[in-house]
Amino acid sequence: HKSALLIILSSTTPKTRTSVAYLSTKQHTFPPTMKLTNNTAEMQIKAAMEAIEKASPDELMTGLGPSSAGIYIKVRPEHHPSQYQNNKADSENYLLFMYFVLKGLGEVPRLILAEVGAPYDHFAIFGGEDQAISMEWRARSPNGLLPLLSSSDDGIPYSSPICQSGSIIRFLAKKYGLVGTSIAEETAADILYETAKDMGGHMDKICAVMSNEEEKDMAAKLPFASALRVEKMLEKMADPNDASAALNYGQIQLFKLLSTCEARRAGCIKGNLSVKLDEFRIAMEKRPGIAAYLTSSVCFPYTKGELGQEGGYVYVEPFKRGS
């Protein structure tokens, strides 16, 4: 449904999306990352993959809900920024990420993986699939929810994945080096991460049409006061305009917030928060890995609910399963 620097196309089997720019021209086979010692988990995954192969590539996906199968995507970046660590696969034991075909709580993990140039496999579901063809994720998930992440190289097989978006984000940040170089820098990253999450609870205010500055409530917990404090936090962190700089996960969380708000109402960041935060957003969009991700098919469309519209989990831009 999108194409540019990172192009996701149908591979030899139409429902397994493979990135040409990200590499992978092999015939579809049972993914090595999914070959588990736990036979039950292996069979569950095999059933999910078989359902994906049978699904029609012309099926129009309009949002979350009933579906004959999920979507499987191989992400294979060609560029691996040297400021990050562990972003090259020494084997075919690729990290496996599972979430809905939705931005939501899966977007920051995907943005982190895009920024660092890490290869991974992504199994995305529409939510209405039978558990038998969606890897029995409710039974596998420690808390019964998505997202899920497994990394056999780190001792986390799919038979025992980790859950909770915050836990996954911190795991990825530590694995790839988005936590700074000291305890102080890691704490600063976490403060920004939590502050951006708090600001996300006030998107209606951030995106509101305001006639004058007097409409902004500058209470400490509201986004307008927080924006000024975030500016000061960013002054002590890596400059996103420097392609060789290592970002932290707080900056990725902040970018996700700002880009969602901007998608809701263009100009609201500059108009309601600050010019500096808008400049930060624009610089982040230009980061090589993030820019490639944002123009790819693994970057799923916004739902109407995410843009503050009526319609909940209905996509603003429907797409064909095989696109």
N, C-alpha and C positions, 0 to 999 in steps of 0.2 A: 504493500500500500504506500510505500515511500521508496525513494531511491536517490543516491548521490554518492558521497565518498564511500559509504559503506552500503553495499548492495546485497540484499538477501534475495535469493532466487530459489525456485524449486530445484531440487537436485534430481538425480535419475529417478527417484521415487518422489512423486509430486508433493507429498505432504511433509517431508522432512526438509525444512528450510536450511539452506547452506549458504554461507557468505562467500561470494567470489573474491571480493577484496580481502576478506578475512581468511581465505584459503580453505579448501576441502573439496576435492573432486572425486573422492572415493565413492564406490557404490555404497548404498546404505547397508550397514551391518549393525548387529546388536552392539551398541556403544560400549567400548572397553571400560569406561568409567562406571558402567552399570553392572559389570560382571562381578557379582558379589558372592562371598562364601555362603551367605545366608540364602538357601535355595528358595525360601518363601518369597523374599524380597525380589529375587531374580525373576521368578515367574510372574509376579505382580507387574514388574516393569515390562517384561516381554509382552504381556497382555495389552498394556497401554500402547506400546509401540505398534502392535498389530492393528489396533483400532485406528491409530493415526494413518497407517498405510491404506486402510480401507475407506477413509473419509474422502468425500468428493472435494477436489481442489476448487470447484466452482461454487461451493457453498458460501453464501453471503453471510458474514458474521456481523450482526448488528449490535451486539452487546453481550454482557454476561447472561447466562441462562442455559437452557437445554442445548446439548451438543452431542454429536456422535463420537467425538474424540477431542483431545487437546491438540497442542502444537508443539513440535520438537524443533529446536533451533541450535545449530552448531555455531558458536561464535569463535572465530579464529583470527585475532588481530595480527597484522603483519608487522606493526610497529610496537616495540616494547620500550617505553621511556626508561632511560638508564637511572633516573633518580629514584625509581621504585625497585623493590626487591621481589623475588619469587614470581615474576610475571611471565616467565617462560616455562612451558611444560617440558620437563625432562623425559616424560613418558606420555602415554595416552590416558593416564588417569586424571582426566579433566574434572574440575570442580563441577558439581551439578546443582543448579539453582531451580527451585520450583515455586511458582506463584501463579496468580490469575493473569489472564490476558488483559492487563490493566496496569496503569502506572502505580497508583496507590502506594502501598508499603514496599513494593518491589522496585520502585524507581531509584532510590538512593543506592541500594546494592548494585543495580545495573550501571548507574553512573560511575560508581567507584571502579567497577570492573572495566568500564570503557576508558576512564582516565588513566588507569595503570596499564592498559593493554593486555589484560590477562585473558587467556583462552578459557572458555567454559561451555558447558551444555546447559540449555535452558528448556525445561518442560513447563509449558504454560497451559492452564486449563480455563474453561469458560464457566466452570462451577456447577453445571447441570449434568455433567457426565456421571455415569455409574462409578462407584468407587472401584469396581473390578477393573475398569479401564483407565483409571486415573491414579494408578500406583498405590491405591489404598492409603492415601496420604493422611486421612483422619486417624487411622490406626497407627501410622508411622510417626506422626508429629507428636512430640512430647506434650504439647498443650492442645492438640487437636485442631490446630489452625495453621494457616500459611502466612508468611513464606517459610520454606524449608531450604536448608543448604547442607550438602555433604561434600566432603573432601577426603578421599581415601588416603592421600599422601599425608594428611594431618591427623589420621586416626579417627576420621568421622565418616564411616561408610553409610550408604543409604539405609541400611538396616537400622542405623541409629543416628539420624540426622539431627541438626540443631534447628531451633525455631526462634521466634521473636525477632522482629525486624531490627530492633536496637542491638540485640546480641549478635546478629549476623553482620550488621554494619561494623560493630567494634571488632569482630573477628577478622573481617576483610581488611579493616584499617591496620590492624596489627600485622597481619600476614604480608601485606604489600607495602607497608611503610608510610601510612597516612596519619601518623600519631606524633610527628615531630621527632626530635632527637633527645628529649629529656622528659622527666616526669612533669616538669612545669609546662612544657609545650603540649604534652598529651592532655594535661588538665585543662589548658586553655582551649584546646580543640573540643573537649567535651563540654565545656561551658558554652561555647558557640553552638555546638550541636543541640544542646538542651534549650538554649535561648531561641534558636530558629524553630524548633519544634513548638515551643510555647507561642511564638508569633503565628505559627500555622493555625492556631485555634481562633485567630481573629482575621481570617482572610476577607470576610465580608466588610470589615472596617478598612482594611488595606485597599480593597478594590472599589470602595464606594466613590461615588462622584461627589466632590466637595467644592463648594463655591468659594470658601476662604479658609485661612489658617485657623480661625477661631473654632472651626468645627472639630479640630483634632483634640481629643482628650489625651493629655500628657501624663496620665496616671502611670506609675512605674511599671505595672504589669501589662499595659496596653502597647500595641506595636509601634506607635509613633515615638514614644520615649525609648523603647527598646532599640529602634533603628539607629538612634544617635549613639547608643552604647555599643551597638554592633560595629558601627564605623570605627570606633576606637579599638575594638578587638582586632579588626582586620588590618589596622595599621601595623600590628606586631606580627603579622602572619605573612606567608609567601604571597607574592604578587602574581595573580593569575595571568597577567600580561607576559610573564616570563615563562616560556614553554618548557624551560629546563628546571623550573622550580617544583618542589614536591608539595602538593596541597595537603590539607588535613581533612578529615571526615566532617568536621564542623562546617567547613567551607562548602562541601558537597551538599550537605543538608540545607544550608542557606540558599544555595543556588536552586535547589529543587523548589523551595518555597517561593522564591522570587520569580522563577520561570512560570510556575503555576498561576501566580497572581497576574503576571503579565499576559498569560493566555486568556485569563478571565476578562481582563480589561486592559488593553494596550495603553501604556503611558501612566499606569497607576503607581508604579514603583518610583519613577522620577517625580510624579506630581504629588503623591501622598507620603512617601517615605523620605527618599533623598536622592540627589543626583549621584552621590558617591556609590550608593548601593545599586543604582541602575548601571553605572559604569562597571561595577563588579560583575553584575549579571551578564553584560555584553561581553566582557573579557572571558568569562567562564564559557560562554557559548562558542568561543573561538579556539578553545583548547583543542588540539588535534584529535585526541581520543573522544572527547565529548562531542565535538562537531560531527565526527563520523557517526557516532551513535544516534545523535538527534535526527539525522537524515536517513536512518536505516529502518528496516522493517521490524527489527527487534524493539524499536521504540514505539510502543503501542499507542493508538490514538487516545485522546482524552475522552472520558465519558461526560455526558451532560451534567451529571452530579458534580464531577470534579470542577466543572466550569461554573458552578452555581446556578445551573439551569434545571428546569423540570425535566425529569426523564431518568434520574438515577444512573443505573449502570448501562444505559444505551449509549453507544458510541456516537460522537459528533460526526465522525467520518467512518462509515462502515467499510469493510474490506472483504475481499474474497480469501478464503482459507489458503489457497495456493499462491497468493500474490507475494 
